[in-house]
């Protein structure tokens, strides 16, 4: 299924853990916005992995959707080659992980 159109309804408090597309490639710009929007609809809390340097964007997006970033930390994330634009067998990417409380 499509993560931006989940075939489910949440009847109890939920936590979403996600690694959305970073939205850094042409044709995929801002893809992480759709994932955050779905998380804001489904979850009381979400944890989300983003490119390093995304804090301002994530905090602003969360605030616009009624959420608040309560924790953020840096993490190194290994990505194995999966797509045509991946030129290395694997690459370590600097990322940031955000905990967001949605109201």
C-alpha positions in Angstrom: 0.0 0.0 0.0 0.9 3.7 -0.1 2.1 5.0 3.2 0.5 8.3 2.5 -3.0 6.7 2.2 -3.0 4.1 5.0 -5.9 1.6 4.8 -6.4 1.8 8.6 -8.1 3.7 11.3 -6.6 4.0 14.7 -9.1 3.6 17.6 -6.5 3.7 20.4 -3.5 6.0 21.0 -0.8 5.2 18.5 2.9 5.7 18.0 4.3 6.0 14.4 7.9 5.2 13.7 9.0 6.1 10.2 11.8 6.6 7.8 10.1 8.7 5.1 11.8 9.4 1.8 14.1 12.3 2.5 12.7 14.3 -0.4 16.1 15.3 -1.5 16.0 13.9 -5.1 14.4 15.5 -8.1 10.9 14.3 -8.5 10.7 13.4 -4.8 11.1 16.8 -3.3 9.2 17.3 -0.1 8.1 13.7 0.0 8.6 13.7 3.8 5.8 16.3 4.2 3.1 13.7 3.2 4.5 11.2 5.7 4.5 13.7 8.5 0.9 14.8 7.6 -0.3 11.2 7.9 1.6 10.7 11.2 -0.2 13.8 12.5 -3.5 12.3 11.7 -2.8 8.8 13.0 -0.6 9.2 16.0 -0.3 10.9 19.4 3.5 10.5 19.0 5.8 9.9 16.1 9.5 9.2 15.6 10.8 10.2 12.2 14.2 10.1 10.5 15.2 13.1 8.3 18.3 14.5 6.5 20.7 16.3 8.8 19.8 20.0 8.8 16.0 19.5 8.8 15.2 20.7 12.3 13.8 24.1 11.3 11.5 22.4 8.6 10.3 19.6 10.9 9.6 22.0 13.8 7.7 24.4 11.6 5.7 21.6 9.9 4.8 20.0 13.2 3.7 23.3 14.6 1.5 23.9 11.5 -0.1 20.5 12.0 -0.7 21.0 15.8 2.4 19.1 16.9 5.6 19.8 18.8 9.1 18.4 18.5 9.9 17.2 22.0 13.2 15.5 21.3 15.8 15.6 18.5 19.1 13.9 18.1 21.7 13.2 15.4 22.2 9.7 14.1 24.3 8.1 11.4 22.1 6.0 9.1 23.6 3.4 6.6 21.8 3.2 3.3 22.5 0.3 1.0 22.2 1.0 -2.8 18.6 0.4 -3.8 17.9 3.0 -6.5 19.4 4.2 -9.7 20.6 7.4 -8.1 22.6 5.4 -5.5 26.2 5.3 -6.9 27.9 3.7 -3.9 27.3 0.1 -2.6 26.4 1.7 0.7 26.7 5.1 2.2 26.5 6.4 5.8 24.2 9.4 5.9 24.0 12.1 8.7 20.4 12.2 9.9 18.3 13.6 12.6 15.6 11.7 14.5 12.6 13.7 15.8 10.1 12.8 18.4 6.9 14.7 17.8 3.8 14.9 20.0 0.7 15.5 18.0 -2.5 17.1 19.5 
